[in-house]
Amino acid sequence: MFEDFFGKFSRAFLEDNCSGLRLMADGLGKTALITLGSLVLGVILGIILAVMKVLPGKSIFNKILAGIANTYIAIFRGTPVVVQLLLFYFGICARIDIDPVLAAIICLGMNSGAYVAEIIRGGILAVDHGQTEAGRSLGLSYSTTLVKIVLPQAIKNILPALGNELIALIKETSVVSFITVVDITKVAGNIIAKTYEPFVPYLFLALVYLVVVLIATWLVGILERRMRQSDQR
């Protein structure tokens, strides 16, 4: 059994001077790039959308901004990410010469922004309202109070949830092969097409995702502990 397993592994990844492993490494690099780029874009969009939803007052302008944010969030949370990716690349970007990796980062980042927005909004609302009142009593504007006092505390509170979003993004990158991005999932599919042996490549793919997720979880845990230590000083 083990001899058969290692034989299949050798044919899939070690033949032709380890070309399979090199392709997996290249695909993992693209997966990491898409994940990090999407997370950065998602956090930026999430902060903007969250602020649009929590703006105080009942002015028409604030209601319009809140309506735009709610519509955006409803659309991106209510449709599958693979459908969004296909519509974005083959529909919106059909007449634009755009790199598939960049298209994947933009689309996944926009999808992530809808989820991050709700996470950040919850974090903002969880901060004691007295913090906002204290800032305003010191003569700070609402925007300054939000940026310098409320948001830093909210980010600390929601860091575990943002870590979960990072993990979700890592796994969601597996759909980018639909728009011809050669990530690790696409590489595994190419190896299967070459060797006609699906089990070993897919098992190796699952292990790669597992290791990457465990590393990401470990790094987020380190960041959480450091933030808790800074609060205790």
MIDOSE-1310 file (N, C-alpha, C; in nm, 2 decimals, decimal comma, always signed):
residues 233
mfed	+0,08/-0,12/+0,00/+0,00/+0,00/+0,00/+0,09/+0,13/+0,00; +0,18/+0,13/+0,09/+0,27/+0,25/+0,10/+0,36/+0,26/-0,02; +0,40/+0,15/-0,07/+0,49/+0,15/-0,19/+0,41/+0,21/-0,31; +0,28/+0,17/-0,32/+0,19/+0,22/-0,42/+0,17/+0,37/-0,40
ffgk	+0,15/+0,41/-0,28/+0,13/+0,56/-0,25/+0,25/+0,64/-0,29; +0,37/+0,60/-0,24/+0,49/+0,67/-0,27/+0,52/+0,67/-0,42; +0,48/+0,56/-0,48/+0,50/+0,56/-0,63/+0,42/+0,66/-0,70; +0,29/+0,67/-0,66/+0,21/+0,77/-0,72/+0,25/+0,91/-0,69
fsra	+0,30/+0,93/-0,56/+0,36/+1,06/-0,52/+0,48/+1,10/-0,61; +0,56/+1,00/-0,63/+0,68/+1,03/-0,71/+0,65/+1,06/-0,85; +0,55/+0,99/-0,91/+0,51/+1,02/-1,05/+0,44/+1,16/-1,06; +0,37/+1,20/-0,95/+0,30/+1,33/-0,96/+0,39/+1,45/-0,93
fled	+0,49/+1,43/-0,84/+0,56/+1,55/-0,80/+0,72/+1,54/-0,81; +0,77/+1,42/-0,82/+0,92/+1,41/-0,82/+0,98/+1,38/-0,96; +0,90/+1,33/-1,05/+0,95/+1,31/-1,19/+0,98/+1,44/-1,26; +1,06/+1,43/-1,37/+1,10/+1,54/-1,45/+1,17/+1,65/-1,36
ncsg	+1,26/+1,60/-1,27/+1,34/+1,69/-1,19/+1,25/+1,77/-1,09; +1,16/+1,70/-1,03/+1,07/+1,76/-0,93/+0,98/+1,88/-0,99; +0,94/+1,86/-1,11/+0,87/+1,97/-1,18/+0,73/+1,99/-1,10; +0,67/+1,88/-1,05/+0,55/+1,90/-0,99/+0,56/+1,98/-0,86
lrlm	+0,66/+1,96/-0,78/+0,68/+2,04/-0,66/+0,71/+2,18/-0,69; +0,79/+2,21/-0,80/+0,82/+2,35/-0,84/+0,69/+2,42/-0,88; +0,60/+2,35/-0,96/+0,48/+2,41/-1,00/+0,39/+2,44/-0,88; +0,39/+2,35/-0,78/+0,31/+2,37/-0,66/+0,36/+2,49/-0,58
adgl	+0,49/+2,51/-0,58/+0,55/+2,62/-0,51/+0,51/+2,75/-0,58; +0,52/+2,75/-0,71/+0,48/+2,87/-0,79/+0,33/+2,90/-0,76; +0,25/+2,79/-0,76/+0,10/+2,81/-0,74/+0,08/+2,86/-0,60; +0,16/+2,82/-0,50/+0,14/+2,86/-0,36/+0,18/+3,01/-0,35
gkta	+0,28/+3,05/-0,43/+0,31/+3,20/-0,43/+0,20/+3,28/-0,48; +0,13/+3,24/-0,58/+0,02/+3,31/-0,63/-0,10/+3,31/-0,53; -0,12/+3,20/-0,47/-0,23/+3,19/-0,37/-0,20/+3,29/-0,25; -0,07/+3,29/-0,21/-0,04/+3,39/-0,10/-0,06/+3,53/-0,14
litl	-0,01/+3,56/-0,27/-0,03/+3,70/-0,32/-0,18/+3,74/-0,33; -0,26/+3,65/-0,38/-0,40/+3,68/-0,39/-0,46/+3,70/-0,25; -0,43/+3,61/-0,16/-0,48/+3,62/-0,02/-0,45/+3,75/+0,04; -0,32/+3,79/+0,04/-0,28/+3,91/+0,11/-0,33/+4,03/+0,05
gslv	-0,33/+4,03/-0,09/-0,39/+4,15/-0,16/-0,53/+4,17/-0,13; -0,61/+4,05/-0,13/-0,75/+4,06/-0,11/-0,78/+4,10/+0,03; -0,70/+4,06/+0,13/-0,72/+4,10/+0,27/-0,70/+4,25/+0,29; -0,59/+4,30/+0,23/-0,57/+4,44/+0,24/-0,68/+4,53/+0,18
lgvi	-0,72/+4,49/+0,06/-0,83/+4,56/+0,00/-0,96/+4,54/+0,07; -0,99/+4,42/+0,13/-1,11/+4,39/+0,20/-1,11/+4,48/+0,33; -1,00/+4,49/+0,40/-1,00/+4,57/+0,52/-1,02/+4,72/+0,49; -0,96/+4,77/+0,39/-0,98/+4,91/+0,35/-1,13/+4,93/+0,32
lgii	-1,18/+4,85/+0,23/-1,33/+4,86/+0,19/-1,42/+4,84/+0,32; -1,38/+4,74/+0,40/-1,46/+4,72/+0,52/-1,47/+4,84/+0,61; -1,35/+4,90/+0,63/-1,35/+5,02/+0,72/-1,44/+5,13/+0,66; -1,43/+5,16/+0,53/-1,51/+5,26/+0,47/-1,66/+5,23/+0,48
lavm	-1,70/+5,11/+0,45/-1,84/+5,07/+0,45/-1,89/+5,07/+0,60; -1,81/+5,03/+0,69/-1,85/+5,03/+0,83/-1,87/+5,17/+0,88; -1,78/+5,26/+0,84/-1,80/+5,40/+0,88/-1,93/+5,46/+0,82; -1,95/+5,43/+0,69/-2,07/+5,47/+0,63/-2,20/+5,43/+0,70
kvlp	-2,19/+5,31/+0,76/-2,31/+5,26/+0,83/-2,33/+5,32/+0,97; -2,22/+5,36/+1,03/-2,24/+5,41/+1,17/-2,23/+5,56/+1,19; -2,23/+5,63/+1,07/-2,23/+5,78/+1,08/-2,35/+5,82/+1,16; -2,33/+5,92/+1,26/-2,44/+5,96/+1,34/-2,53/+6,06/+1,27
gksi	-2,64/+6,09/+1,33/-2,73/+6,19/+1,27/-2,83/+6,12/+1,18; -2,93/+6,20/+1,14/-3,04/+6,15/+1,05/-3,05/+6,23/+0,92; -2,94/+6,29/+0,88/-2,94/+6,36/+0,76/-2,96/+6,27/+0,64; -3,01/+6,33/+0,53/-3,03/+6,26/+0,41/-2,90/+6,20/+0,35
fnki	-2,79/+6,28/+0,36/-2,66/+6,23/+0,31/-2,62/+6,11/+0,38; -2,63/+6,11/+0,52/-2,59/+5,99/+0,59/-2,67/+5,87/+0,56; -2,80/+5,89/+0,54/-2,89/+5,78/+0,51/-2,86/+5,72/+0,37; -2,82/+5,81/+0,28/-2,78/+5,76/+0,14/-2,65/+5,68/+0,15
lagi	-2,56/+5,73/+0,23/-2,43/+5,65/+0,25/-2,46/+5,51/+0,31; -2,55/+5,51/+0,42/-2,58/+5,39/+0,48/-2,65/+5,30/+0,39; -2,74/+5,35/+0,30/-2,81/+5,27/+0,20/-2,72/+5,21/+0,10; -2,62/+5,29/+0,05/-2,52/+5,23/-0,04/-2,44/+5,12/+0,02
anty	-2,40/+5,14/+0,15/-2,32/+5,04/+0,22/-2,41/+4,91/+0,24; -2,53/+4,93/+0,28/-2,62/+4,81/+0,30/-2,64/+4,73/+0,17; -2,66/+4,81/+0,06/-2,68/+4,74/-0,07/-2,56/+4,66/-0,11; -2,44/+4,73/-0,10/-2,32/+4,66/-0,13/-2,30/+4,53/-0,05
iaif	-2,32/+4,54/+0,08/-2,30/+4,43/+0,16/-2,40/+4,32/+0,13; -2,53/+4,35/+0,10/-2,63/+4,25/+0,07/-2,59/+4,18/-0,06; -2,54/+4,25/-0,16/-2,51/+4,19/-0,29/-2,40/+4,09/-0,27; -2,29/+4,14/-0,21/-2,17/+4,05/-0,20/-2,18/+3,94/-0,10
rgtp	-2,27/+3,96/+0,00/-2,29/+3,85/+0,09/-2,40/+3,75/+0,04; -2,48/+3,80/-0,05/-2,59/+3,72/-0,09/-2,57/+3,64/-0,22; -2,45/+3,65/-0,28/-2,42/+3,57/-0,40/-2,29/+3,50/-0,38; -2,28/+3,38/-0,45/-2,15/+3,30/-0,43/-2,03/+3,37/-0,49
vvvq	-1,92/+3,36/-0,42/-1,80/+3,42/-0,46/-1,75/+3,38/-0,60; -1,78/+3,25/-0,63/-1,73/+3,20/-0,77/-1,82/+3,27/-0,88; -1,94/+3,30/-0,85/-2,03/+3,37/-0,95/-1,98/+3,51/-0,96; -1,95/+3,58/-0,85/-1,89/+3,71/-0,86/-1,76/+3,72/-0,94
lllf	-1,68/+3,62/-0,92/-1,55/+3,61/-0,99/-1,57/+3,60/-1,14; -1,66/+3,51/-1,18/-1,69/+3,49/-1,32/-1,75/+3,61/-1,38; -1,85/+3,67/-1,32/-1,91/+3,79/-1,37/-1,81/+3,91/-1,38; -1,72/+3,92/-1,28/-1,63/+4,03/-1,28/-1,53/+4,01/-1,40
yfgi	-1,47/+3,89/-1,41/-1,36/+3,87/-1,51/-1,42/+3,86/-1,65; -1,52/+3,78/-1,67/-1,57/+3,76/-1,81/-1,68/+3,85/-1,85; -1,73/+3,93/-1,75/-1,83/+4,03/-1,78/-1,77/+4,17/-1,78; -1,74/+4,22/-1,66/-1,70/+4,36/-1,64/-1,56/+4,38/-1,71
cari	-1,47/+4,28/-1,69/-1,33/+4,30/-1,74/-1,32/+4,24/-1,88; -1,42/+4,20/-1,95/-1,41/+4,14/-2,08/-1,34/+4,22/-2,18; -1,36/+4,35/-2,18/-1,29/+4,44/-2,28/-1,17/+4,51/-2,22; -1,12/+4,47/-2,11/-1,01/+4,53/-2,04/-0,90/+4,42/-2,04
didp	-0,78/+4,46/-2,07/-0,66/+4,37/-2,07/-0,61/+4,37/-1,92; -0,67/+4,29/-1,84/-0,63/+4,28/-1,70/-0,58/+4,15/-1,66; -0,47/+4,15/-1,58/-0,41/+4,02/-1,54/-0,51/+3,95/-1,45; -0,52/+3,82/-1,48/-0,62/+3,74/-1,40/-0,59/+3,74/-1,25
vlaa	-0,46/+3,75/-1,21/-0,43/+3,76/-1,07/-0,48/+3,89/-1,01; -0,46/+4,00/-1,08/-0,51/+4,13/-1,03/-0,67/+4,12/-1,02; -0,73/+4,06/-1,12/-0,88/+4,05/-1,12/-0,92/+3,97/-1,00; -0,85/+3,86/-0,97/-0,89/+3,78/-0,85/-0,87/+3,86/-0,72
iicl	-0,76/+3,94/-0,71/-0,74/+4,02/-0,59/-0,86/+4,12/-0,57; -0,89/+4,19/-0,68/-1,00/+4,29/-0,68/-1,13/+4,23/-0,64; -1,17/+4,12/-0,70/-1,30/+4,06/-0,68/-1,31/+4,00/-0,54; -1,20/+3,92/-0,50/-1,21/+3,86/-0,37/-1,20/+3,97/-0,26
gmns	-1,12/+4,08/-0,29/-1,11/+4,19/-0,19/-1,25/+4,26/-0,18; -1,32/+4,27/-0,29/-1,45/+4,34/-0,28/-1,55/+4,25/-0,20; -1,54/+4,12/-0,22/-1,62/+4,02/-0,15/-1,59/+4,02/+0,00; -1,46/+4,02/+0,03/-1,42/+4,02/+0,17/-1,46/+4,15/+0,24
gayv	-1,46/+4,26/+0,16/-1,49/+4,39/+0,22/-1,63/+4,39/+0,28; -1,73/+4,32/+0,22/-1,86/+4,31/+0,27/-1,87/+4,24/+0,41; -1,79/+4,14/+0,42/-1,78/+4,07/+0,55/-1,71/+4,14/+0,66; -1,59/+4,20/+0,62/-1,51/+4,28/+0,71/-1,59/+4,40/+0,76
aeii	-1,67/+4,46/+0,67/-1,75/+4,57/+0,71/-1,84/+4,54/+0,83; -1,91/+4,43/+0,83/-1,99/+4,39/+0,94/-1,91/+4,36/+1,06; -1,79/+4,30/+1,05/-1,71/+4,27/+1,16/-1,66/+4,40/+1,23; -1,62/+4,50/+1,14/-1,57/+4,63/+1,20/-1,68/+4,71/+1,26
rggi	-1,80/+4,70/+1,19/-1,92/+4,78/+1,25/-1,95/+4,72/+1,39; -1,95/+4,59/+1,40/-1,97/+4,53/+1,53/-1,87/+4,57/+1,63; -1,74/+4,58/+1,59/-1,63/+4,62/+1,68/-1,65/+4,77/+1,72; -1,69/+4,86/+1,63/-1,71/+5,00/+1,66/-1,82/+5,01/+1,76
lavd	-1,93/+4,94/+1,74/-2,05/+4,95/+1,83/-2,02/+4,89/+1,97; -1,92/+4,80/+1,97/-1,88/+4,74/+2,10/-1,80/+4,83/+2,19; -1,74/+4,93/+2,13/-1,66/+5,03/+2,21/-1,75/+5,11/+2,29; -1,72/+5,13/+2,41/-1,81/+5,21/+2,50/-1,83/+5,35/+2,44
hgqt	-1,96/+5,39/+2,44/-1,99/+5,52/+2,38/-1,93/+5,63/+2,46; -1,89/+5,61/+2,58/-1,82/+5,71/+2,66/-1,69/+5,75/+2,60; -1,63/+5,66/+2,52/-1,50/+5,70/+2,45/-1,52/+5,81/+2,35; -1,63/+5,79/+2,28/-1,67/+5,89/+2,18/-1,70/+6,03/+2,24
eagr	-1,78/+6,02/+2,35/-1,81/+6,14/+2,42/-1,69/+6,21/+2,48; -1,60/+6,13/+2,53/-1,47/+6,19/+2,58/-1,40/+6,26/+2,48; -1,39/+6,20/+2,36/-1,31/+6,26/+2,25/-1,38/+6,39/+2,21; -1,51/+6,39/+2,20/-1,58/+6,51/+2,16/-1,57/+6,62/+2,26
slgl	-1,57/+6,58/+2,39/-1,56/+6,68/+2,50/-1,42/+6,75/+2,50; -1,32/+6,68/+2,44/-1,19/+6,74/+2,42/-1,18/+6,83/+2,30; -1,29/+6,84/+2,23/-1,29/+6,93/+2,11/-1,25/+6,86/+1,98; -1,24/+6,73/+1,98/-1,21/+6,66/+1,86/-1,34/+6,64/+1,78
syst	-1,32/+6,64/+1,64/-1,43/+6,62/+1,56/-1,47/+6,47/+1,56; -1,59/+6,44/+1,51/-1,64/+6,30/+1,51/-1,54/+6,21/+1,43; -1,50/+6,26/+1,32/-1,41/+6,18/+1,23/-1,27/+6,15/+1,30; -1,22/+6,26/+1,37/-1,09/+6,24/+1,44/-1,11/+6,14/+1,56
tlvk	-1,22/+6,16/+1,63/-1,25/+6,07/+1,74/-1,26/+5,93/+1,70; -1,33/+5,91/+1,58/-1,35/+5,77/+1,53/-1,21/+5,71/+1,49; -1,13/+5,79/+1,42/-1,00/+5,74/+1,37/-0,90/+5,71/+1,48; -0,89/+5,81/+1,57/-0,78/+5,80/+1,67/-0,82/+5,73/+1,80
ivlp	-0,95/+5,72/+1,83/-0,99/+5,67/+1,96/-1,07/+5,54/+1,94; -1,17/+5,54/+1,86/-1,27/+5,43/+1,85/-1,21/+5,32/+1,77; -1,16/+5,35/+1,65/-1,12/+5,24/+1,56/-1,00/+5,16/+1,61; -0,90/+5,22/+1,67/-0,79/+5,14/+1,73/-0,84/+5,04/+1,83
qaik	-0,94/+5,08/+1,92/-0,99/+4,98/+2,01/-1,08/+4,88/+1,95; -1,15/+4,92/+1,84/-1,23/+4,82/+1,77/-1,15/+4,72/+1,70; -1,04/+4,76/+1,64/-0,95/+4,66/+1,57/-0,90/+4,56/+1,67; -0,86/+4,60/+1,79/-0,81/+4,50/+1,89/-0,92/+4,40/+1,92
nilp	-1,04/+4,45/+1,93/-1,15/+4,36/+1,97/-1,19/+4,26/+1,86; -1,17/+4,30/+1,74/-1,22/+4,22/+1,63/-1,11/+4,14/+1,56; -0,99/+4,15/+1,62/-0,87/+4,08/+1,56/-0,90/+3,93/+1,53; -0,96/+3,86/+1,63/-0,99/+3,71/+1,61/-1,08/+3,69/+1,49
algn	-1,18/+3,78/+1,47/-1,27/+3,77/+1,36/-1,20/+3,80/+1,23; -1,11/+3,89/+1,23/-1,03/+3,92/+1,11/-0,94/+3,81/+1,08; -0,89/+3,74/+1,18/-0,81/+3,62/+1,15/-0,89/+3,51/+1,09; -1,02/+3,50/+1,13/-1,11/+3,40/+1,06/-1,13/+3,44/+0,92
elia	-1,14/+3,57/+0,89/-1,16/+3,61/+0,75/-1,04/+3,58/+0,67; -0,92/+3,60/+0,73/-0,80/+3,56/+0,66/-0,80/+3,41/+0,62; -0,84/+3,33/+0,71/-0,84/+3,18/+0,69/-0,95/+3,16/+0,58; -1,06/+3,22/+0,58/-1,16/+3,20/+0,48/-1,11/+3,24/+0,34
like	-1,03/+3,35/+0,34/-0,98/+3,40/+0,21/-0,88/+3,30/+0,15; -0,80/+3,24/+0,24/-0,70/+3,14/+0,19/-0,77/+3,03/+0,12; -0,88/+2,98/+0,18/-0,95/+2,87/+0,12/-1,04/+2,92/+0,00; -1,08/+3,04/+0,00/-1,16/+3,09/-0,11/-1,08/+3,11/-0,24
tsvv	-0,95/+3,12/-0,22/-0,86/+3,14/-0,34/-0,86/+3,02/-0,43; -0,92/+2,91/-0,38/-0,92/+2,78/-0,46/-1,01/+2,80/-0,59; -1,10/+2,91/-0,59/-1,19/+2,92/-0,70/-1,12/+3,01/-0,82; -1,01/+3,07/-0,79/-0,95/+3,16/-0,89/-0,90/+3,08/-1,02
sfit	-0,90/+2,95/-1,01/-0,86/+2,87/-1,13/-0,97/+2,88/-1,24; -1,09/+2,92/-1,20/-1,20/+2,94/-1,29/-1,17/+3,05/-1,39; -1,08/+3,14/-1,36/-1,04/+3,25/-1,45/-0,90/+3,24/-1,49; -0,85/+3,12/-1,50/-0,72/+3,08/-1,56/-0,60/+3,11/-1,47
vvdi	-0,62/+3,15/-1,35/-0,51/+3,17/-1,26/-0,45/+3,03/-1,22; -0,32/+3,02/-1,23/-0,26/+2,89/-1,20/-0,21/+2,89/-1,05; -0,31/+2,87/-0,96/-0,28/+2,86/-0,82/-0,26/+2,72/-0,79; -0,24/+2,69/-0,66/-0,21/+2,55/-0,62/-0,33/+2,45/-0,66
tkva	-0,45/+2,50/-0,66/-0,56/+2,41/-0,70/-0,55/+2,38/-0,84; -0,52/+2,48/-0,93/-0,51/+2,46/-1,07/-0,39/+2,37/-1,10; -0,28/+2,39/-1,03/-0,16/+2,30/-1,05/-0,20/+2,15/-1,02; -0,27/+2,13/-0,91/-0,31/+2,00/-0,87/-0,39/+1,94/-0,99
gnii	-0,49/+2,02/-1,04/-0,57/+1,97/-1,15/-0,48/+1,93/-1,28; -0,38/+2,02/-1,30/-0,30/+1,99/-1,42/-0,22/+1,86/-1,40; -0,17/+1,84/-1,27/-0,09/+1,72/-1,25/-0,18/+1,59/-1,26; -0,31/+1,61/-1,22/-0,40/+1,49/-1,23/-0,43/+1,46/-1,38
akty	-0,44/+1,57/-1,46/-0,47/+1,55/-1,60/-0,35/+1,48/-1,67; -0,23/+1,50/-1,61/-0,11/+1,44/-1,67/-0,09/+1,30/-1,62; -0,12/+1,27/-1,49/-0,09/+1,14/-1,44/-0,21/+1,05/-1,43; -0,33/+1,10/-1,44/-0,46/+1,03/-1,43/-0,47/+0,96/-1,29
epfv	-0,41/+1,03/-1,19/-0,42/+0,98/-1,05/-0,46/+1,09/-0,96; -0,59/+1,10/-0,93/-0,65/+1,22/-0,86/-0,62/+1,22/-0,70; -0,61/+1,10/-0,64/-0,61/+1,09/-0,50/-0,49/+1,16/-0,44; -0,37/+1,12/-0,48/-0,25/+1,18/-0,42/-0,23/+1,33/-0,44
pylf	-0,25/+1,38/-0,56/-0,24/+1,53/-0,58/-0,35/+1,60/-0,49; -0,47/+1,55/-0,49/-0,57/+1,62/-0,40/-0,54/+1,61/-0,26; -0,49/+1,50/-0,21/-0,44/+1,48/-0,07/-0,33/+1,58/-0,04; -0,23/+1,59/-0,13/-0,12/+1,68/-0,11/-0,17/+1,82/-0,11
lalv	-0,27/+1,85/-0,19/-0,33/+1,99/-0,20/-0,39/+2,02/-0,06; -0,47/+1,93/-0,01/-0,54/+1,95/+0,12/-0,44/+1,97/+0,23; -0,33/+1,90/+0,23/-0,22/+1,91/+0,33/-0,16/+2,05/+0,32; -0,14/+2,10/+0,20/-0,08/+2,23/+0,18/-0,17/+2,34/+0,23
ylvv	-0,30/+2,33/+0,20/-0,39/+2,43/+0,26/-0,39/+2,42/+0,41; -0,39/+2,30/+0,46/-0,39/+2,28/+0,61/-0,27/+2,35/+0,67; -0,16/+2,32/+0,62/-0,03/+2,38/+0,67/-0,04/+2,53/+0,67; -0,08/+2,59/+0,55/-0,09/+2,73/+0,54/-0,19/+2,79/+0,64
vlia	-0,30/+2,73/+0,66/-0,40/+2,78/+0,75/-0,35/+2,77/+0,89; -0,28/+2,67/+0,93/-0,22/+2,66/+1,06/-0,12/+2,76/+1,09; -0,03/+2,79/+0,99/+0,06/+2,90/+1,00/+0,00/+3,03/+1,02; -0,11/+3,06/+0,94/-0,18/+3,19/+0,95/-0,24/+3,20/+1,09
twlv	-0,30/+3,09/+1,14/-0,36/+3,09/+1,27/-0,26/+3,12/+1,38; -0,14/+3,06/+1,36/-0,03/+3,08/+1,46/+0,01/+3,23/+1,46; +0,03/+3,29/+1,34/+0,07/+3,43/+1,33/-0,03/+3,52/+1,39; -0,16/+3,50/+1,36/-0,27/+3,58/+1,42/-0,27/+3,57/+1,57
gile	-0,24/+3,45/+1,62/-0,24/+3,43/+1,77/-0,12/+3,51/+1,83; -0,01/+3,51/+1,76/+0,11/+3,59/+1,81/+0,07/+3,74/+1,82; +0,00/+3,79/+1,71/-0,04/+3,93/+1,71/-0,14/+3,96/+1,82; -0,23/+3,87/+1,85/-0,33/+3,89/+1,95/-0,26/+3,90/+2,09
rrmr	-0,17/+3,81/+2,11/-0,10/+3,81/+2,24/-0,02/+3,94/+2,26; +0,05/+3,99/+2,16/+0,12/+4,11/+2,17/+0,03/+4,23/+2,19; -0,09/+4,23/+2,13/-0,18/+4,34/+2,16/-0,23/+4,33/+2,30; -0,25/+4,21/+2,35/-0,30/+4,20/+2,49/-0,19/+4,25/+2,59
qsdq	-0,06/+4,22/+2,56/+0,05/+4,26/+2,64/+0,06/+4,42/+2,64; +0,03/+4,48/+2,52/+0,04/+4,62/+2,52/-0,07/+4,69/+2,60; -0,19/+4,62/+2,61/-0,30/+4,68/+2,69/-0,27/+4,67/+2,84; -0,18/+4,57/+2,88/-0,16/+4,55/+3,02/-0,04/+4,64/+3,07
r	+0,02/+4,71/+2,98/+0,13/+4,80/+3,03/+0,08/+4,93/+3,09
